[in-house]
Amino acid sequence: MRRRLTLIAAAATLGLTLAGCGGAEKPAESAAPPSEATGKVGVFTWWADGSEKVGLDALVKVFNTDYPNLTFDNLAVAGGAGSQAKSVLAAQLKAGNPPDSFQAHAGAELQDYIDAEQLEDLTSFYADNKLTEQFPKDLVDRLTVDGKIYSVPSNIHRANVVWANVGVLKDAGIDPTKPATDLDGWFADMDKIKAKGKTPLAVAGSWTQVQLFENVLLSSLGVDGYNGLWDGKTDWKGADVTMAIEAYKKALSYTNTDRDSLSDWAPATQLVQDGAAAYNVMGDWAEAKFAQDGDVAGTDYTYFPTPGTAGVFDFLADSFTLPVGAPNPNGAKAWLTTIGSAEGQSAFNKAKGSIPANTTAKTDDFSEYQKSAIKDFSQDKIVSSLAHGAAVPVAWLNDLSTAVSKFGGDGNVAGLQDSAAAIADKFAK
């Protein structure tokens, strides 16, 4: 497991080039190509509402045009960056009742499904559709486990982004065009905002706190130290990790008091949009929410890498799979074909706030943020997101999320550090 996890989670200090429970019994597959598939295609996602649903709808529109003889069956389950959907999905897979395709985060999150033999090998699908020629080589390497590929990414997201309300910053005497370069400077700015009676940092429930935690770890430890947490090269009990957890504790002290009652990311981002809070650390799906709500970059809101992480791209990707035992495997392959296509990725990512994995997708009409993300992805150092399944498998993430959630209540630095170390020892084998 360690060898495969290291391949997926290790930092890539390389430039990625963008041009612009066992499984169910496997049925005998039809030889019909996806273009001849008919019937329903049941697709399991967590894009159930808001700006994420808008992105899914844009993708489905392309799919319906590509495959008029197929009917898209939306099996979405809302909430928790997919955590609720994953629980439902796990039960269905265990019962031998898989959907035709399901959403998962590319990277280590897929490892549990692979080990359980619940996913079909899509390596030949990649060859047939020339996807290895259209996706960056280093992205394909991140998707490859023991020489095989098991999912098709629909996008590339960035997790280390701060979204800020321009008016709130100006009112506190902070220049929106000159963000802090490290955590100490950022906390100093938060003190200015707090003095004005505003919430400095908006955050929501459990998984958004895990994402904030990973951002503080990345800022405090740097690329090598952060990646070492997942491959065993960084000691979770070290003094540098202690300092990082103390910095996370300080970050939490600036957050909204109702954070644990906010069920998902959008209400926290809304606090920034409404001017009740200054900052929100969130993935760039927030860009879609700002845009769809009519907010203007540079006027209403601004964005920048989490202080201390400039030059680093905290990577995640939403991928889709072909489960073993899918009721309509040819229909699923049709869906995956649209997912990987330039047309599908252009339509989807423009609406989603993310950037295409397919380097041939047109991005001329993308937002300025998205164009900046394309540039950054091509030149930054790449690390894998903890909160979004790229760095560690689901079981590891679940245990660490529980520890981070507990810390949000008791603030026990030694307790979180000991728990995180024990969890790493348990899974990093």
N, C-alpha and C positions, 0 to 999 in steps of 0.2 A: 504493500500500500504506500509506504513512504516514497518509493521510487516514482510511482505514478502521481502522487500528490505533489511532490517536488516539481515535477515537470509542469504541472498546471499552475501552482501557486507562486513559483519563484519569480522574482523581478526580472523584467526584460529591459536591460539597460541599452536597448537597441531601438533604432528608429523604425516604426512600423509605417509602411508607405501606403498612403491613401491617395488615390487620384482625385481628387475633388472631395419469511416471507417469500417465497420463490415466485417466479413468473408464471404466467398462464401458458398453457400448451400452445405451441405455434401451429396455426392452421396452414393448410396448403395454399400457397399464394397463386392468384390468377396471373397469367402471362400478359394480360391486357395492359397496355401502357396507360399512364395517368390521363391522357387525353380522351380515352374511351371509358373512363370511370363514370359511374352513375350512382345515384342515391344520396344519402346524407353523409356528411363528414363531421363527426363530433369532435370539437376542439376544446380542450380544457385549459382555461387561462384564469388569471386573477385581474384582468382588465375589465372590470365590471361597470365602472362609472367614471364620470369626470373626464379630464383630458386624456386619460389612458384609454377610455372607451372610444373617444374620438379617433385616436390612432388606430385602434383595432378596426373600427368601421371603415377607415380609409383603406386598410389592407384587404378587408373582406370585399370591398367594392371592386378592387383589382381582381381578386379571386373569382368573383361572380362573372366578370367579363371574360377571364381566361377559361373558365370551366362552367358554361351555362347549364350543363347537364348534372351538375352537382349542387347540393343544397348545404350551405354552411349551418351547422347546428352549434350555437353558442352555449358552451357549458361553463360559463364563467362563475367563479366564486370570489366574492370581494374580500378585501382586507388584508392588512399585515404584511405587505410586500410579498404576498404569496404564501405566508405561513398557514393561513386558514385553508387555502386551496390545497396545499401540500398534504395536510392532514386528511382531507376528503379523498384526495387522489390515492394516498397510501392505502386507505381502506378498500378502494375500488380495485386497485392492482392486486392486493392480497386476496380479494374475493374472485379474482379471475375475470373482472369486468372492466377492462381498460377502455379508454376513449380511443378514437382514431389517432389523435395526436395530443400531446400536452406540452404546456409551457414549462420551462425550467431555466434556471440561470446556468449559462455555460461555465464549465470549469469543474471544480471539485464537487459541487452539488450533485452532479450527475453520477458520481462514483457509486453511490449506494444503489441506484437503479441498475447500473452496469454490473455490479457485483451480484445482484439478485437475478441477473439474466432477464430483465424486464424490458430491455430495449433492443431493437433491431440494429444491426450494423449498417450504416449508411455510406460506407466508403465507396461502394460501386455507384450509389446515387450521386455522390459528388463527382465521380469521373464522368458519368453519363451527362450531367448538367454543366460540366466544366467549371464547377464551383472553386476548385483548387486554383484555377487560373484567375478567378474574379475576386477572391478573398485574399487579404494580405497573408503571406506565407507564415508570418509569426502568429497570426490569429489561428490559422489552420493547425499550427503546432500546438497551440493551447487547447484546441478541441480534440486533439488526437490522444487516445489512450491505448497503449500497447499496439500501435500501428493501425487502430481503427477509429472511425469517427461516428458519433452516435446522435448528433443533433445538428440543426441548421440555424445559425444565429440570424435574427431579424434586424439586429441593430448593434450599436456600441454605445453604452452609456458611461458617463463619468460621475463618480460618487463624491469626489472632493471639491465641491463647489459651494461657495457661500453666496446666498441671494440676499440683497440688502435693499431697504427702503431709502431712496435718495433723500426725501424730505426729512426723515427722522435723523439721518446722518448730518445733514446740513444744520438742522436745529441744534444739534449737540456740538457744533463746531468742528465736524469731521469732514474732510474733503473726500467725496465719494470716488474720485478718480485716483486717490492715493491710499489704497488699503494697507493695513499693517502687514509687515513681512514675517512676523513670528507671533507666537502665542502671547508673549508678554505684552507686545505692542497692541495686540487685539484686545486683551483684557483691559488695558489702559483705556482704549476707546469705549469698551463696554461700561467702564466706570463713568465716563462722560454721559453716556446714554442713560444710565441708571439715575444719574443726578437730575436728568430732565423728566423723570417719572415714567419712562418707557421701559418695556421689557427688552433687555439687550439681545437675548438669544432665544428664539422660538424653537421648541422641540415638541414632539408628540410622544406616543407610547413606546413600548419596548423596542421594536426594531429600529425606530428612528434614533433612539438612544444608543443602540449598538453602532449605528452608522456614525454618530457623533464620536463615540468611543474610538472607532477605527481611524477617524480623521485625526484625533488627538494623538493616537499611537503613531501614526504616520508622520505627523509634524514633529513629534518629540524624538522619535527613534531614527528617522530617515529611512530611505529605501531598504538598505541592507538589514537594518535592525528590525524593521516592520516585517519583511519577508522571513526573517529568521524566526519569528514567532510561530510560523506555520511549518517550517521544515526542521525545527529543533536547533538551529544555530544561535538563536537568541534565548537567553535564560529568562524565563518568565519571573524568576525570583530575584533578578538583578536590580541593582540600584537605579539603572536607567529606566526600567519599567516602573519602579516605584514612583519616580518623578513624573512619568507619563500619566500614571493613574491619579496622582495628586493634581496634575494639570486638568485632567478630566473632571475631577471633583470640583475644581474651581470653575470650570466651564458650566457645570450643572448649577452652580450657585447663581448664575446670571439668567437662568431659564424661567419660563412661565410656571407659576405654581400649580396650574391645572394640567401639566404636561401628561400625567398618567391617565387622565380622563379623555384625552384626545386619541381616538382609535386608529387614526392613520395619518399620513403625511400632510394631506391637503389642508386640514384645519390649522396646522402649524404654519404652513406657507401663507395661508390667508391672514394670519396675524401680521405678517410683514406687509402684505398687500394693503391691509386696512390701516397701517401706520401705528398699530399697537405694539409692534416689536421692530427691532432694527435688522436683525440677522436671522437667517435660517440656513443650516447646513443640510443640503439635500441634493439628490441626484438631479441630472438635467431634465428629467421629466417635469421638473418645476418650470422650466422654460416654456413648455407647452401650456401650462396653466396660466402663467403671466400673459402669454400671447393671446390665448383664447378668451381671457378676461378683459382684453383691451389695454393692458398696461404696456407702456413704451420703455424699452431699454434705454438707459441714460437719462431719462426724464423721471419715470416713476420708480424704476428699480435698476440695480446694477448687479454685477456678478464678478467673482474672482476666485482663484484657487484658495482653499482653506489656508490661512497664514502658516507659513513654514512648509508648504507643499508645492510651491511654484516649481514648474519643471517636472512635475510628477503627474501622471494620469492614472487615477484610481479606477480600474477597469471593471466593468461587468457587461454582460450581454444577455438579452432575452433570447433563448433558443427554443426550437420546437423539435419534437422527437417522433419516432414511429415505434409505438409499444409492441412488444410481442403479443400476438393474439388480437390485434386491432380488428374490429368488425369489417372495416372497409380499407384495407391497406393501400389499394390503388388510389382511392380517394384521398387518403392521407398523403401519398406521394404527390398528388396534384397540389394539395395545400402547401407542402414543403417546397414544391417547385416555385409557387408564387412567393413564398417567404424569401427564397434565395434570389429571386429575380431582381434585375435593376429597377424595373417598373414598380414592383411591390415595395422594394426598399425605399425608393424615392417618395412614394405616396405615404407610406407608413411613418418614416422618420421625420418628414417635414411636419407631420401632425403631432408626433410624439416628443419632439425636442431632442431626440438622439441623433446619431449620425449613422450612415449606412455601413454595413460590413462589406457590401458589394462595392468594389472600387469603380465599377462602371456606372453606378447610379448617378443620375443628374442631381446636382445640388445648387444650381445657379440661383434658385429662388428660396434657398434656406435662409434662416435668420442669421444675423451677425454673430450671435452666440454660437450657433451650430457651425458656421464657417470657422470660427476661432477654435472650436473643439476639433474639427477636422485637422487644422494645422497643428494643434497641440498633440494630437494622437500620433501624428507623423514624426514628431521630433522629441517628445517627452520620454522619460523613463516610465515604464508601465508596471504597475503593481495590481494585484488582484483584490477585489473588494471582499471583506469579511462578511458584512451584513447581507450581501446579495449573492452568496453562494459560490463565488469564484475562488476563494482562498481555501476553504475547508468544507468537508462533507456536511450533510444536513445534521447528523447526530452531534457532531462537534459544535456546530453553530447553535443548535438548540440548547445544549448544556451551557455554553458560554453566554448566550442570551439570558438565560435564567439567572446566572451570576451577576450580569450587568444590571438586570432589572432589580435584583436584591440590593445591589450597591446604591441604586437610585433612592432607596429608602433609608438604608443605614449609614451610607457614606464610609464604610469600613475599608480603608485602603488595603490593609494587610489581608483582610478577608477576601476581597476580590482577587488580589494577587495570588494568594494561596489556592483559591478555587481555579483560577485560570491556569496555573501551573499544573495542578492535578488533572485538569481536563486535557491539557496538551499531552501529558504523559500517557493518558488513557488512549488517545486516538493517534498520536504521531508515532506509528510503528512501522 
